[in-house]
């Protein structure tokens, strides 16, 4: 198998054509993210402010959301075989990842307060809130893009208007056909190998306090990106499917998935 074929195979596994498989995997991936990133942020908070106690005890938000996502795993696995309405399926898929983003963002802000102080964290929080103001504009733009993709883009085969059926196997055709993903440059190829080395040497090069600040900014960016993109996606899917259902006069159901998808 060629390198390009291997890359495409990995991408198809990460973004399977089966929507039900994606729904089943979503809380598992979200729980893994919560476990890894939550532990890193939690111990970062404990390192910066040890008086608060062990993170698993003091960080109640992180523990509560971890338990919530842990319950999603069996619930989603049992419910996925019953889901029929497209709007509900996509909403559930997106909502599975929101708790991970909320926990990472909450932990990063707590870490920032312990490390940089309330003043600097307030400035960061104001910037995040200003970003939230752009949500309506971004949602509207994504709605237009979603509608265009259904009419003449990569989703043009997804909606069967006569039977009000939605075929999810074409959801990732656009990303799977992206040339830069199929032909990654040298930097992308070696980044997974040099990334850990860069992270370990960051404290030696920039100093521990600067390295901690970089880590805080990184965690805030990751958490904010997940929460922001999750809100955009769930809003676009709910609004667009609702609009299409009004046009068709009935709910849009999921089409039968091909074997082996």
Residue pairs with C-beta under 8 A, 6 or more apart in sequence:
1 9
4 182
4 183
7 181
7 182
7 184
8 176
8 182
11 172
11 175
11 176
11 181
12 172
12 176
15 22
15 171
15 172
15 175
15 176
16 22
16 25
16 261
17 168
17 169
17 170
17 171
17 172
17 257
17 258
17 261
18 168
18 169
18 257
18 261
19 89
19 90
19 93
19 168
19 171
19 254
19 257
20 80
20 81
20 83
20 89
20 257
21 261
22 93
23 76
23 80
23 83
23 89
23 92
23 93
23 96
24 76
24 77
24 80
26 76
26 92
26 93
26 96
26 97
27 69
27 72
27 73
27 75
27 76
27 96
28 73
29 97
30 69
30 72
30 96
30 97
30 99
30 100
31 66
31 69
31 70
31 72
31 73
31 100
33 97
33 100
33 104
34 62
34 65
34 66
34 69
34 99
34 100
34 103
35 66
37 100
37 103
37 104
37 107
37 219
37 222
38 59
38 62
38 66
38 103
38 104
38 107
39 55
40 219
41 62
41 103
41 104
41 107
41 108
41 110
41 111
41 219
42 55
42 56
42 59
42 62
42 107
43 55
44 107
44 111
44 212
44 215
44 216
44 219
45 52
45 55
45 58
45 59
45 107
45 110
45 111
45 114
46 52
46 53
46 54
46 55
46 58
48 111
48 114
48 115
48 212
49 114
52 58
52 114
55 62
56 63
59 107
59 110
61 103
61 106
61 107
62 103
62 106
62 107
65 99
65 100
65 102
65 103
66 103
68 99
69 96
69 99
69 100
72 96
76 92
76 96
79 92
83 89
83 92
83 254
84 253
84 254
85 251
85 252
85 253
85 254
86 166
86 168
86 241
86 252
86 253
86 254
87 237
87 238
87 241
87 242
87 245
87 251
87 252
89 168
89 254
90 233
90 234
90 237
90 241
91 234
91 237
91 238
94 230
94 233
94 234
94 237
95 230
95 234
97 226
97 230
98 226
98 227
98 230
98 231
98 234
100 226
101 222
101 223
101 224
101 225
101 226
101 227
101 230
102 223
102 227
103 223
104 219
104 222
104 223
104 226
105 219
105 220
105 223
105 224
105 226
105 227
106 223
107 219
107 223
108 216
108 219
108 220
108 222
108 223
109 121
109 124
109 125
109 220
111 215
111 216
111 219
112 120
112 121
112 124
112 216
112 220
113 121
115 209
115 212
115 213
115 216
116 213
116 216
124 220
128 220
128 224
131 224
131 228
132 228
135 228
135 231
135 232
135 235
138 232
139 232
139 235
139 236
139 239
142 232
142 233
142 236
143 236
143 239
143 240
146 155
146 236
146 240
147 240
149 155
149 156
149 174
150 156
150 158
150 159
153 174
154 170
154 173
154 174
154 177
155 170
155 171
157 167
157 170
158 166
158 167
158 168
158 170
158 171
159 165
159 166
159 167
159 244
159 252
160 166
160 167
160 255
161 248
164 245
164 248
164 250
164 251
164 252
164 253
165 252
165 253
165 254
165 255
166 252
166 253
166 254
166 255
167 255
168 254
168 255
168 257
169 257
169 258
169 261
175 181
202 211
202 214
203 211
206 214
241 252
244 252
245 251
245 252
